Amino acid sequence: MTQPIDAQELLSRILRARDFARAQEERFADPDGHGLAADGTARPQGAVDPVVGQAVYRAVRSVLDEIVEPGVHEREAGGNQAE
């Protein structure tokens, strides 16, 4: 990434990363508690704990959401971050 990029390309990359984080967050969801991903696939032995994986991707997605739409998500989540 040594080439400069314009604002539109940067926004496009952020949106793709946010979509990827959302998909991974959903993949780590274990709605039935059976050790299966939300898409029904089994997790490999020694895989990341689903709760941890989901939390990590949720945090990444939240940061990217905040970059795209500052302040909106904090209010939606009832955030009480000190200013």
Steps between C-alpha positions, in 0.01 A plus 500: 500500500758751392275670245293797617125452474216747480219537753254294296739203481571527873127500576451201271772306683355588840153386390637169368686443827183583698297252291766233555500563876119476507509169310764359735305617805195313370715196418617482861144515631392169655124537534433142612808450718600191299845620397386578148538829325183686403545368146488140633866418445699331777784680670842336471658361815687771683314778322448837664232498768176616334433764765849645459488487121162668489612771746815574301317542171224701672765740633662536158163555334405759762819697436445491124134599545614797708745608227226490236227659715653679801286518812199311364589157636597618846153650544330190358685274743427731792871570538607719786852578393650800679565800282 
